[in-house]
Amino acid sequence: MITPNPTNKCYPMISYEEASPELKEIYDDIKKTLQLPFVLNWFKCQGSNPALLKGNWNKLKYTLMQGEVPNVLKQLILYNISKERGCEYCSHTYGFLADQKSSEISEAENFRATEKMTSPTMPVSYRTAIKVITRVALNPDQTSNDDFEELVAAGFSDTEIQELMAQADLANMLNTISEVSGIKINQELSETFQ
């Protein structure tokens, strides 16, 4: 039996236990790739449509988890865009995932990347990418050559700039589905995030 999402019946939450073998295969890949022992609600709310979920998961997996740009920077960009847009689910989720990788930026005790995005502890290239890509995501019609030049000046290659710009698109998809589905922050993340 499918557990209905009390906020939006078009997006019923399909738990791992309720999942078909095809859906469990996607869920297992998600858990393994994200290194989480549970399935995030963002994926569960799409479980009633495995083809859609698989497409959205592949977009997320290849845009966020692969490439030349460090994953922690991509997570910080998603966190910041989501925070600026007011998407509570995504800002909590991607903030948690970025903070899990904080040691890739600084070995300082209790360093949390989400709390130091504008501090000198954060590499200048990261601060630049977060600022520029957030601006692009929030106002794509105002993107100019200056944005690209700013990223080049920060040391990013053309390939890395394409990856960074793709985060703006990914954030739009993540935030839109989170908001229209009405999903709540995963209890597992909520407990860990505090």
PAMIVEX-106169 format. One line per field, with one value per residue (C-alpha): residue number from 1; x negated, y, z negated. Coordinates in nm, 2 decimals, padded with zeros to 4 digits. Last residue first. Layout:
! residues N
nr: [NUM, ...]
u: [X, ...]
v: [Y, ...]
w: [Z, ...]
//
This chain:
! residues 194
nr: [194, 193, 192, 191, 190, 189, 188, 187, 186, 185, 184, 183, 182, 181, 180, 179, 178, 177, 176, 175, 174, 173, 172, 171, 170, 169, 168, 167, 166, 165, 164, 163, 162, 161, 160, 159, 158, 157, 156, 155, 154, 153, 152, 151, 150, 149, 148, 147, 146, 145, 144, 143, 142, 141, 140, 139, 138, 137, 136, 135, 134, 133, 132, 131, 130, 129, 128, 127, 126, 125, 124, 123, 122, 121, 120, 119, 118, 117, 116, 115, 114, 113, 112, 111, 110, 109, 108, 107, 106, 105, 104, 103, 102, 101, 100, 99, 98, 97, 96, 95, 94, 93, 92, 91, 90, 89, 88, 87, 86, 85, 84, 83, 82, 81, 80, 79, 78, 77, 76, 75, 74, 73, 72, 71, 70, 69, 68, 67, 66, 65, 64, 63, 62, 61, 60, 59, 58, 57, 56, 55, 54, 53, 52, 51, 50, 49, 48, 47, 46, 45, 44, 43, 42, 41, 40, 39, 38, 37, 36, 35, 34, 33, 32, 31, 30, 29, 28, 27, 26, 25, 24, 23, 22, 21, 20, 19, 18, 17, 16, 15, 14, 13, 12, 11, 10, 9, 8, 7, 6, 5, 4, 3, 2, 1]
u: [-02.08, -02.16, -02.17, -01.82, -01.67, -01.86, -01.70, -01.36, -01.38, -01.26, -00.90, -00.77, -00.51, -00.53, -00.52, -00.80, -01.04, -00.98, -01.05, -01.36, -01.53, -01.46, -01.57, -01.88, -01.98, -01.96, -02.18, -02.41, -02.45, -02.62, -02.89, -02.94, -02.97, -03.22, -03.42, -03.45, -03.55, -03.82, -03.78, -04.06, -03.88, -03.95, -03.76, -03.46, -03.46, -03.48, -03.18, -02.97, -03.10, -02.99, -02.63, -02.36, -02.07, -01.80, -01.92, -01.83, -01.80, -02.01, -02.27, -02.31, -02.35, -02.60, -02.80, -02.81, -02.88, -03.15, -03.32, -03.32, -03.46, -03.74, -03.83, -03.88, -03.66, -03.86, -03.85, -03.48, -03.19, -03.08, -03.18, -02.86, -02.77, -03.12, -03.10, -03.43, -03.40, -03.78, -03.97, -04.06, -03.93, -03.79, -03.77, -03.69, -03.36, -03.23, -02.95, -02.87, -02.79, -02.55, -02.37, -02.35, -02.22, -01.94, -01.85, -01.86, -01.67, -01.38, -01.36, -01.33, -01.34, -01.49, -01.81, -01.84, -01.79, -02.05, -02.29, -02.25, -02.28, -02.60, -02.73, -02.66, -02.84, -03.14, -03.15, -03.13, -03.46, -03.43, -03.58, -03.28, -03.05, -02.82, -02.62, -02.54, -02.57, -02.38, -02.12, -02.04, -02.04, -01.81, -01.57, -01.55, -01.52, -01.25, -01.05, -01.07, -00.99, -00.67, -00.51, -00.86, -00.86, -00.78, -01.04, -01.32, -01.28, -01.20, -01.56, -01.62, -01.80, -02.15, -02.31, -02.63, -02.49, -02.59, -02.50, -02.16, -02.07, -02.17, -01.97, -01.67, -01.69, -01.71, -01.43, -01.21, -01.25, -01.19, -00.87, -00.89, -00.67, -00.96, -01.18, -00.90, -00.68, -00.57, -00.27, -00.33, 00.00, 00.17, 00.00, -00.04, 00.07, -00.17, 00.01, -00.15, -00.13, 00.00]
v: [02.00, 01.84, 01.48, 01.49, 01.67, 01.44, 01.13, 01.30, 01.38, 01.74, 01.75, 01.71, 01.95, 01.80, 02.14, 02.28, 02.00, 01.94, 02.30, 02.33, 02.02, 02.12, 02.48, 02.36, 02.14, 02.43, 02.65, 02.35, 02.32, 02.66, 02.51, 02.21, 02.44, 02.66, 02.35, 02.25, 02.61, 02.60, 02.77, 02.98, 03.26, 03.49, 03.23, 03.25, 03.63, 03.62, 03.40, 03.63, 03.93, 03.77, 03.83, 03.65, 03.89, 03.66, 03.38, 03.59, 03.35, 03.07, 03.31, 03.50, 03.18, 03.07, 03.39, 03.40, 03.03, 03.03, 03.34, 03.20, 02.87, 03.04, 03.25, 02.94, 02.94, 03.01, 03.38, 03.38, 03.41, 03.05, 02.98, 02.87, 02.63, 02.49, 02.37, 02.37, 02.21, 02.15, 02.31, 02.06, 02.29, 02.25, 01.87, 01.86, 02.02, 01.72, 01.63, 02.00, 01.99, 01.70, 01.87, 02.20, 02.01, 01.86, 02.16, 02.40, 02.16, 02.10, 02.47, 02.61, 02.98, 03.09, 03.22, 02.90, 02.68, 02.88, 02.86, 02.49, 02.40, 02.60, 02.45, 02.10, 02.18, 02.31, 01.99, 01.78, 01.92, 02.05, 01.81, 01.59, 01.35, 01.36, 01.67, 01.68, 01.30, 01.19, 01.47, 01.41, 01.03, 01.07, 01.29, 01.03, 00.74, 00.92, 00.99, 00.63, 00.50, 00.70, 00.62, 00.67, 01.04, 01.14, 00.89, 01.06, 01.40, 01.22, 01.10, 00.73, 00.58, 00.46, 00.75, 00.73, 00.95, 00.70, 00.39, 00.53, 00.65, 00.32, 00.13, 00.35, 00.29, -00.09, -00.07, 00.10, -00.19, -00.45, -00.26, -00.03, -00.05, -00.13, 00.14, 00.39, 00.54, 00.88, 00.98, 01.29, 01.37, 01.35, 01.67, 01.78, 01.46, 01.25, 00.92, 00.60, 00.35, 00.00]
w: [-01.44, -01.10, -01.22, -01.36, -01.06, -00.82, -00.97, -01.00, -00.63, -00.57, -00.45, -00.10, 00.03, 00.38, 00.55, 00.33, 00.34, 00.71, 00.79, 00.56, 00.71, 01.07, 01.02, 00.83, 01.12, 01.36, 01.14, 01.09, 01.46, 01.46, 01.24, 01.47, 01.77, 01.58, 01.50, 01.87, 01.96, 01.70, 01.36, 01.21, 01.03, 01.33, 01.55, 01.31, 01.32, 01.70, 01.72, 01.50, 01.69, 02.02, 01.89, 01.70, 01.63, 01.78, 01.55, 01.24, 00.93, 01.08, 01.24, 00.91, 00.72, 00.98, 00.94, 00.56, 00.51, 00.78, 00.64, 00.28, 00.41, 00.61, 00.31, 00.10, -00.22, -00.53, -00.44, -00.53, -00.29, -00.28, -00.64, -00.81, -00.52, -00.53, -00.88, -01.07, -01.41, -01.43, -01.15, -00.88, -00.61, -00.26, -00.22, -00.59, -00.52, -00.33, -00.57, -00.58, -00.21, -00.26, -00.55, -00.36, -00.06, -00.26, -00.48, -00.19, 00.03, -00.22, -00.32, 00.03, -00.05, 00.28, 00.12, -00.09, 00.22, 00.41, 00.12, 00.06, 00.43, 00.45, 00.14, 00.27, 00.60, 00.40, 00.19, 00.50, 00.63, 01.00, 01.24, 01.31, 01.13, 00.83, 00.90, 01.27, 01.34, 01.03, 01.04, 01.41, 01.35, 01.05, 01.25, 01.53, 01.29, 01.10, 01.41, 01.52, 01.17, 01.14, 00.80, 00.65, 00.72, 00.36, 00.25, 00.43, 00.27, -00.06, -00.08, -00.08, -00.38, -00.48, -00.30, -00.09, 00.18, 00.45, 00.25, 00.12, 00.47, 00.64, 00.38, 00.44, 00.82, 00.77, 00.51, 00.78, 01.02, 00.75, 00.65, 00.35, 00.04, -00.19, -00.04, -00.10, 00.17, 00.07, 00.28, 00.50, 00.68, 00.33, 00.22, -00.14, -00.32, -00.12, -00.07, -00.19, 00.09, 00.00]
//
